[in-house]
Amino acid sequence: MLALLFPGQGSQVVGMGRDAFEASPAARAVFEAADEALGLSLSKLCFEGPEDELRRTEIQQPAILTTSIALLRALEEQGPVEAAYVGGHSLGEYSALVASGALAFEDAVRTVNVRGRLMQEAVAEGRGAMAAVMGAAPEVVAQACEAAAAESGGVVSPANYNSPQQTVIAGDAAAVEAACAHAGELGAKRSVKLPVSAPFHCSLMAPAAERLRPVLDDLQFAPPRPPVVTNVEAELNEDPGRIADLLEQQVTAPVRFTEMIQKLGALGVTHFLEVGPGRVLSGLLARIERRSKRANVGTLGDLEAAREFIGEA
């Protein structure tokens, strides 16, 4: 049984999607639709950079979504992609909704462009931080965050449950630093500050969630086919009436990626195909479901192997 997974922020690289754009009419149509929807040459930023511009949150989010969907459409040109379920990491949930037919691509690309800007504007530059804590169970990291929040009076909490031994935390910079220190005292192997522009998936993002809600309310959602495993609940959702609420909550709630993969495994998924730039999710998968079969579609050169992988599932 096959599930498709779509990456989130941090997977971008200058040049992404260019080979698919040049070789696949379906992929080219996706990039052209994104350029028109945003009123800017997103395709040129993906293909040529500059890297600093591509890293900007309001550009990075639609760029990764567009590249992911372009690669999916290029793959579909070669034959049907019959996945039982779809899911994504943070931003990747929007790609999953497009893949499931729940959300029109143009609406998704415009929404994540706004989402990125609102998330960037929610916290003053320099106030927030994120860090990856490795070699500690999620409960230990949560304990370290609670201690640091009580001690500092600031906000810090788990933001991404990426694997049983990697949890990303987010919040006020001083509180994040204190939580990393507490995690070390509790046995964590190491903590690494992440090069991000804002503290995503924590309560500091509440202003962004509030401002995003009217945008979500204006969208038309269809029933997801196949169902989407959500970030907020790590459960399947097939109800279009719940999608806006889940996407609003997702801005401040942690990404429960470990539980998402465990849920899909319990449902019988044996093959996971990551569609989009990079291999971040495949690396996390190897730490969550070691027996699962994994493949990537990150470039045009991956398509042939991906078709064989789909045939096996």
N, C-alpha and C positions, 0 to 999 in steps of 0.2 A: 504494500500500500504506500502511496506517494503523498508527501506534503511539500508545498512550496514555501520557502522562507525568504523574506526580503529584508535587506540590511537598513540600518539607520545611520545617523550622523557619524562622521569619522571615516567612512568608507570611500570618500571621494578621492580622486586622483586626476590630475590634468591629463587629458587625452581619453578619458573614459567615454565609451560609446561610439567613438569615431569610426572604428572599423565596421560596426554594425550599421551605422548611418550610411556609410559608403557602399555597402554590399546588399543591404536589405531594404526594399521599398517600405515594408511595414515599420521597421525601426525608424527610417527617415521620416515617415509620416508622424510618428510620435514626437520627435524632436521639433518638427515644423509646427505641430499643434501647440507644443509648449511655448515656443517663441511667440506665436500669435496670441495665446492666452495671456501671457505676461507682458507683452508689448516690449520685449527686449530679446537680444540674441543669447538666450540661455545656452543654445547649442555651441556657440562660439566660446563661451566661458568654459563649458565642459571640455571642448576639444583643445583649446589653446590657453586657457587661464586668463589672467595671471592667477597663481595659486592663492594669493592673499584674498582676491575677490571671490574665488570659488569657496574659500573657507568661511566667508560671511554667512551667518546662520540663515538669513532670508534667501540667499542664493544656493547655499549647500543643500537645503532641504528639497526644493524643487529639482535641483540638478540630480540628486541621487534617485529621487522618485522617477524622473524622466528616463534616466539611464536604465533603471531596473525594468520599467515597463517596455522600453524599446527592445531590450534583450529578450524579454518574454515574448513580444510580438515576433521577433526574428525567429525564435525557437518554434513558435506556433506556425510560422510559414512552412516549416518542414514536416508538420504533422500535428495531430491533436496532443494536448498536454492534459491528461485526465488525472488531476490531483483530487484526493479525497478531502483535503483540508488545506487552508492557507493561513499564514501568520507572518508577522513582521516585528522587528525590534524598534519600538518607539515610532519614529517617522515611518519605518517600514510597514506599520499597520495600515497607513494610507495606501501604500503600494498593494498590500494584500486586498484591501477593499476594492481597488480598481481591478485587480486580477479576478476577483470573485464576481464582478459585475454589479457590485453594490453601489459604486460611486463612479461617475463619469470622470475620465482622465483629466479633462480640462478643468473641471471643478476641483479635483484633487490638487492639481499643480498650483492653481490660484490660492487655494486654502493653505497649503503648506508654506507658500511664500509669505502670506500674512502671519501664519503661525510662527514662522521663524523670526519675523520682525517683532512680534509681540513678546516672544520669549526673550529676545535680546533686550528689549526696552523695559522688561519687568524689574530688573535689578541693575542698580548703578554699576558701571564698570569698576572692577576691582573689589567689589564687596563680596562676591560669591566665589565658590570653588567646588571642584569635584575631584575625587581621588578613588583609585581602585585599591581595594584591600585584598591581598592574596594570602592564601594559606590559613584561612579561618572560616569556620562555619557561619552561615548567615545570622544565626542567633547571637553569636559572639560579636559580630560586627554591629548588630542592633544594640547590644548591651553597651558597646563602646560609644555609640552615638548618644544613647540616653545619658551616659555619664558625662560626656563632653557638653551636651546641651544644658544639663543642670549646672555644670561647673562654669560655663562661659556665658550663659544666658542667651546664647545664639541658637540659630536653627541648624541642625544637621540630622540627616536621616538616610537610610538606604534608598538609593535611586534606581539601581539596576541589579537584580538578582541574576547574575550572568552565568554562574555555575555553582556547584556545591562549595567550591573553594575560592570564588571570586565574587565580591560584592562591591559595586561602585556606590559611593556615598556623595551627598551633595548638601550644600547649605552655605552659611556664612563662612568666610575664609578661615577665621580664627577657630571657629567651632570644628570645621573639617580637620584642621591641623591637630587640634586636641583629640579628636576622635581617632585619628591615625595613631597618635601616641598611646592612647588607651588600648587600641586594638593590639599594638605591639606588646604591651604589658600582659594582655590576655592570650598571647601566643601566636598572633598573626605573623607570617613570615616577613612580609614587607608591604609597604603602601607606596603608591605612585600617584603624584598629582597629575591630573589630566589637562592637556592643553585645550581647554574649552573656554568659550566666551561668556558663559552664564551657568548657574547651578540648576540644571534641568531636573525635572521629576522630584521636586520637593515643594514645601509650602510657600517658599519665596516666589514660586511661579503663579500663585493665585491671581495676581492682577492680569496675567496673560490669559489664564483660563477664562476669567470673567469677560475679557474683551473679545476672546475667540468665540464665545457662545453665540452671539448674534450671527456670525459668519456661518457657523454650523447649522443654525436654525434655518438659514436660507437654502441649504442644500437639499437635493432630492436623493433619497437613498432607496435602493431596491433590495430585496432579499438576497443575502450573500449566497452564491452557489459556485463553488463549494463553501461550507461554513468557515468563518474566521475564528481562530483561537485568539482571544483578546489579551492585551497587555495587562489590563486592570484586574481581571478576574481569573485569568489563565483557564477560561472555560470557553466552549464553543458558543458563538452567537449567530443565529439565523434570523433574528428579528430586526428589520430595518428601523423600527421605532425606537430601538435602544442605542443605535449607533452614535447619535449626537451626544447623548449623555456619556457614553463610554469614552469618546474622543475628548470631551471636556475634562473628565476625570483624569484621563491619561496624562495631561499636562503637569499635574501635581503629584500623581500617584507613582509608586515604583513600577518598573517594568519587571514582571514576574517571568522572566524568560526560562529559568530552570523549570518552573512548574508547567509552563506552556509545553515544553518539550516532553516532560514526563506525562502530561495529559495526552499528547499525540501518540506517544509510545503505548500508553494504556489502551488507546483506541485501535491499536494495531498497525500504526505507521512504522514501516521498516526502512523506507528510503526518504531522505531529506535532500531536496534540491534547492540550493541557495541561488537566487536570481538577482544579480546586481553587482556593482563594483566591490572588489575586495573578497576576502575569505574569513571575515571576522566571525560570522555565525557558525561556520563549519568548524572553526577552532574551538568555539564554546561547546558545540554539539559533541565533539570528541570527549569532552570532560563530563558531559551529562549522561549521554547514552552511548557508551563505548561500542556496543554491538550494532549500532545503527549504521546504515550505509549512507555515505555523504558524497555529494558532487556539487560543482559550482558552474554557473554560467556568468562569467564576468567579462568575457571577450567573445568575439566572433569565433575564435579558434576553439572555444569550449562546446560549440553547438553539437558537433558530431558525437562526442563522448556523452553529452547530456541526453541525446536521443537514445543511445544505447542504454543509458541508466534508466530512462523512463520506461523503456521496453522491459527491463528486468523487474520493475516494481509491481 
